[in-house]
């Protein structure tokens, strides 16, 4: 497909569709003939979008037509609930598909991080000289006997949940935004892993390994999953710049950036759930097995969401179909019409 020729042939139809869509967003502004024309142009433009997505993908043009088709679809379908349909499609198809696509990078990031944290924790727990070099005995005693546990219970649960969610969301957003530079993401990931391994090493050495895992696992399984996915997405964004393959660097960055933005929206919700668990479940009076069980159930629910819905969405994906868009299409659907 010759892209310039194709655009020249159909630009007039797209402009006319945009004009009719703007007018049709206001009740009673379209005549019967214009409404019929709107439907025909919507169907044609959806076909054009499908062809462009499969044969000659151009991120800017595909994004523009995706937004136009989404707005036109809202006018054609009627004003009753196009926004809700867009949200539903995003949550059931687009978002789990984006998580599923990021699965390989996320799994490698998670396995490497857990391996480093475990090795570091075992080293700290097994060597007193290492612990003495990291913290003076008095500070180590304060950490083990008071600070680690009190962190989860010294504040009101509601404000603590908001604080945890905001802090984790900002860290994950930083990993996503700075992904193109690679090194900042690796630094943030390593910092979290080192802090986790050192804290666990000190508590295990003091005979409080059960307390450590009882306080970390109820919320930490889901929280660390979100961190790993965020860092993996950031690293994948950086890798798209380093090794774009057959794509140009600008196109690779545009495509991965759109996926990264979609993941950022999804991770905000995942971190909100982990924040609630950290504030209300982790410091609760439930038995340790019950608190950890809640965390495991939350993680299994997230994985089922990603694997079941993500795999199904990708299996049904067609060029130019609902998964050709991302969070930018959702925002276009929800935005007030000009």
LINTANOR-V86239 format. One record per pair of residues at least 6 apart in sequence whose C-alpha atoms are under 8 Angstrom apart, sorted by the first residue. I is the first residue (numbers start at 1). J is the second residue. D is the distance in whole Angstrom. If there is no record, write none. Layout:
i->I j->J d->D
i->I j->J d->D
//
This chain:
i->1 j->55 d->7
i->1 j->56 d->7
i->3 j->56 d->7
i->13 j->41 d->7
i->13 j->45 d->8
i->14 j->41 d->8
i->14 j->45 d->7
i->17 j->38 d->6
i->17 j->41 d->6
i->17 j->42 d->7
i->17 j->72 d->8
i->18 j->68 d->7
i->18 j->72 d->8
i->20 j->30 d->8
i->20 j->34 d->7
i->20 j->38 d->6
i->21 j->38 d->7
i->21 j->71 d->7
i->21 j->72 d->5
i->21 j->75 d->7
i->22 j->337 d->7
i->22 j->338 d->6
i->23 j->29 d->6
i->23 j->30 d->7
i->24 j->30 d->6
i->24 j->35 d->8
i->24 j->75 d->6
i->25 j->75 d->6
i->25 j->337 d->6
i->38 j->72 d->8
i->38 j->76 d->8
i->39 j->76 d->6
i->42 j->69 d->6
i->42 j->72 d->6
i->42 j->73 d->7
i->45 j->65 d->8
i->45 j->69 d->7
i->46 j->69 d->6
i->46 j->320 d->7
i->47 j->320 d->8
i->49 j->62 d->7
i->49 j->65 d->6
i->49 j->66 d->7
i->49 j->320 d->5
i->50 j->319 d->5
i->50 j->320 d->4
i->50 j->321 d->7
i->51 j->319 d->7
i->51 j->320 d->7
i->52 j->58 d->7
i->52 j->62 d->7
i->52 j->320 d->8
i->53 j->62 d->7
i->53 j->319 d->6
i->53 j->320 d->6
i->53 j->324 d->8
i->54 j->319 d->6
i->54 j->320 d->8
i->58 j->251 d->8
i->59 j->251 d->7
i->59 j->254 d->7
i->59 j->255 d->7
i->63 j->325 d->7
i->63 j->328 d->8
i->63 j->329 d->8
i->66 j->324 d->8
i->66 j->325 d->6
i->66 j->329 d->6
i->67 j->328 d->8
i->67 j->329 d->5
i->67 j->332 d->6
i->67 j->333 d->7
i->70 j->329 d->7
i->70 j->332 d->7
i->70 j->333 d->6
i->71 j->332 d->7
i->71 j->333 d->6
i->74 j->82 d->5
i->74 j->83 d->8
i->74 j->333 d->7
i->82 j->333 d->7
i->82 j->334 d->8
i->83 j->333 d->6
i->83 j->334 d->5
i->86 j->330 d->6
i->86 j->333 d->7
i->86 j->334 d->8
i->87 j->330 d->7
i->89 j->322 d->8
i->90 j->326 d->7
i->90 j->327 d->7
i->90 j->330 d->7
i->92 j->309 d->7
i->92 j->313 d->8
i->93 j->309 d->7
i->93 j->310 d->7
i->93 j->313 d->5
i->93 j->322 d->8
i->93 j->323 d->7
i->94 j->310 d->8
i->94 j->313 d->8
i->94 j->322 d->7
i->94 j->323 d->5
i->94 j->325 d->8
i->94 j->326 d->6
i->95 j->262 d->7
i->95 j->263 d->7
i->95 j->266 d->7
i->95 j->310 d->8
i->95 j->326 d->8
i->96 j->305 d->7
i->96 j->306 d->5
i->96 j->307 d->8
i->96 j->309 d->6
i->96 j->310 d->4
i->96 j->313 d->8
i->97 j->306 d->7
i->97 j->309 d->7
i->97 j->310 d->4
i->97 j->311 d->7
i->97 j->313 d->6
i->97 j->314 d->6
i->97 j->323 d->8
i->98 j->259 d->7
i->98 j->262 d->7
i->98 j->263 d->7
i->98 j->310 d->7
i->99 j->263 d->7
i->99 j->306 d->6
i->99 j->310 d->7
i->100 j->306 d->6
i->100 j->307 d->6
i->100 j->310 d->5
i->100 j->311 d->7
i->102 j->229 d->7
i->102 j->232 d->8
i->102 j->233 d->7
i->103 j->229 d->8
i->105 j->229 d->8
i->105 j->232 d->5
i->105 j->233 d->7
i->105 j->236 d->7
i->106 j->228 d->6
i->106 j->229 d->5
i->106 j->231 d->8
i->106 j->232 d->5
i->106 j->233 d->8
i->109 j->228 d->6
i->109 j->229 d->8
i->109 j->231 d->8
i->109 j->232 d->6
i->110 j->225 d->7
i->110 j->228 d->6
i->113 j->189 d->8
i->113 j->190 d->8
i->113 j->193 d->6
i->114 j->193 d->8
i->116 j->193 d->7
i->116 j->194 d->8
i->116 j->197 d->8
i->117 j->193 d->5
i->117 j->194 d->6
i->117 j->196 d->6
i->117 j->197 d->4
i->117 j->198 d->8
i->118 j->197 d->6
i->119 j->197 d->8
i->120 j->194 d->7
i->120 j->197 d->5
i->120 j->198 d->7
i->120 j->201 d->8
i->121 j->196 d->8
i->121 j->197 d->4
i->121 j->198 d->6
i->121 j->199 d->8
i->121 j->200 d->6
i->121 j->201 d->4
i->121 j->202 d->8
i->122 j->201 d->6
i->123 j->130 d->8
i->123 j->201 d->7
i->124 j->130 d->6
i->124 j->131 d->6
i->124 j->198 d->6
i->124 j->201 d->5
i->124 j->202 d->7
i->124 j->205 d->8
i->125 j->131 d->8
i->125 j->200 d->8
i->125 j->201 d->4
i->125 j->202 d->6
i->125 j->203 d->8
i->125 j->204 d->6
i->125 j->205 d->5
i->126 j->201 d->8
i->126 j->205 d->7
i->131 j->202 d->7
i->140 j->202 d->7
i->144 j->202 d->7
i->144 j->203 d->6
i->144 j->206 d->7
i->144 j->208 d->8
i->149 j->215 d->8
i->152 j->278 d->7
i->152 j->279 d->7
i->152 j->282 d->7
i->152 j->283 d->6
i->153 j->279 d->8
i->153 j->283 d->6
i->157 j->279 d->5
i->157 j->280 d->6
i->158 j->279 d->7
i->160 j->279 d->6
i->161 j->272 d->8
i->161 j->275 d->5
i->161 j->276 d->5
i->161 j->278 d->7
i->161 j->279 d->5
i->161 j->280 d->8
i->162 j->275 d->7
i->164 j->275 d->6
i->164 j->278 d->8
i->165 j->271 d->6
i->165 j->272 d->5
i->165 j->274 d->8
i->165 j->275 d->5
i->168 j->271 d->7
i->169 j->267 d->8
i->169 j->268 d->6
i->169 j->271 d->7
i->172 j->226 d->8
i->172 j->227 d->6
i->172 j->230 d->6
i->172 j->231 d->7
i->172 j->264 d->8
i->173 j->230 d->8
i->173 j->264 d->7
i->174 j->185 d->8
i->175 j->184 d->7
i->175 j->185 d->5
i->175 j->188 d->7
i->175 j->230 d->6
i->175 j->231 d->5
i->175 j->234 d->6
i->176 j->185 d->8
i->176 j->230 d->6
i->176 j->231 d->7
i->176 j->233 d->6
i->176 j->234 d->4
i->176 j->260 d->7
i->176 j->264 d->7
i->177 j->234 d->7
i->178 j->184 d->6
i->178 j->185 d->7
i->178 j->234 d->7
i->179 j->185 d->6
i->179 j->231 d->8
i->179 j->233 d->7
i->179 j->234 d->4
i->179 j->235 d->5
i->179 j->236 d->7
i->179 j->237 d->6
i->179 j->238 d->5
i->180 j->234 d->7
i->180 j->235 d->7
i->180 j->237 d->6
i->180 j->238 d->4
i->180 j->239 d->7
i->180 j->241 d->7
i->181 j->238 d->6
i->182 j->234 d->7
i->182 j->235 d->6
i->182 j->238 d->6
i->182 j->239 d->8
i->185 j->231 d->6
i->185 j->234 d->7
i->185 j->235 d->7
i->186 j->231 d->8
i->189 j->228 d->8
i->189 j->231 d->7
i->200 j->209 d->7
i->200 j->212 d->6
i->203 j->209 d->6
i->203 j->211 d->8
i->203 j->212 d->6
i->204 j->210 d->8
i->204 j->212 d->8
i->214 j->282 d->8
i->214 j->288 d->6
i->214 j->289 d->8
i->214 j->291 d->7
i->214 j->292 d->7
i->215 j->282 d->6
i->215 j->283 d->7
i->216 j->282 d->8
i->217 j->292 d->6
i->217 j->295 d->6
i->218 j->277 d->7
i->218 j->278 d->7
i->218 j->281 d->7
i->218 j->282 d->6
i->218 j->291 d->5
i->218 j->292 d->4
i->218 j->293 d->7
i->218 j->294 d->6
i->218 j->295 d->4
i->218 j->296 d->7
i->219 j->274 d->5
i->219 j->275 d->7
i->219 j->277 d->5
i->219 j->278 d->5
i->219 j->281 d->8
i->219 j->282 d->7
i->219 j->295 d->6
i->220 j->274 d->7
i->220 j->278 d->8
i->220 j->295 d->8
i->221 j->295 d->6
i->221 j->296 d->7
i->221 j->299 d->7
i->222 j->270 d->8
i->222 j->271 d->8
i->222 j->274 d->6
i->222 j->295 d->7
i->222 j->298 d->7
i->222 j->299 d->5
i->223 j->270 d->8
i->223 j->271 d->6
i->223 j->274 d->5
i->223 j->275 d->8
i->226 j->267 d->6
i->226 j->270 d->7
i->226 j->271 d->7
i->230 j->263 d->8
i->230 j->264 d->7
i->230 j->267 d->7
i->233 j->260 d->6
i->233 j->263 d->8
i->234 j->260 d->7
i->236 j->256 d->8
i->237 j->253 d->7
i->237 j->256 d->6
i->237 j->257 d->7
i->237 j->260 d->8
i->240 j->249 d->7
i->240 j->252 d->6
i->240 j->253 d->6
i->240 j->256 d->7
i->241 j->249 d->6
i->241 j->250 d->8
i->241 j->252 d->7
i->241 j->253 d->6
i->244 j->252 d->6
i->258 j->326 d->7
i->258 j->327 d->8
i->258 j->328 d->8
i->259 j->326 d->7
i->261 j->327 d->7
i->262 j->326 d->6
i->262 j->327 d->5
i->265 j->327 d->8
i->277 j->295 d->8
i->281 j->291 d->6
i->281 j->294 d->8
i->282 j->291 d->6
i->284 j->291 d->8
i->313 j->323 d->8
i->314 j->323 d->8
i->317 j->323 d->6
i->318 j->324 d->8
//
